[in-house]
Amino acid sequence: KESAALDHVVGFTVANDVSARDWQMRRNGRQWLLGKTFDTFCPLGPALVTKDAVADVHNLSIRCSVNGRLMQDSSTSQLIFRLPKLIAWVSQFVTLVPGDILLTGTPPGVGVFRKPPVFLKRGDEVQCEIEELGTICNKVV
């Protein structure tokens, strides 16, 4: 139920929703799921911030940079679906249990859709940051 959805949320964190675009676009019949499920592909952190410690989860700046170059710069106010609606919708199809993590989407600026496209390569450093939640930094190996 949308009105009670946030009652089941303990907190929020930063996630780097890595995608292997070659697996999504050219391999595996263009089915996108496998390209997001390789080992190391969804680093989380740096901490779980309890929901009571976040002033307004629907108004936080969100950024991603690669090797210091800002690639994505937006706000959670730009999410297509607010969290209660997303949680209520997903829970119609999936049994959610304590510890489950839902990713809410990504801001504009994804490398594959840039002109020209930008793809991660070995040695790149990806930094993801959400205001009030923290920053994670990961190297592509």
Helices and strands as residue ranges (DSSP letters): G 2-8, E 11-15, H 21-25, G 28-30, G 33-36, E 44-50, G 51-53, E 61-66, E 69-75, G 76-78, H 83-90, G 111-113, E 125-130, E 134-139
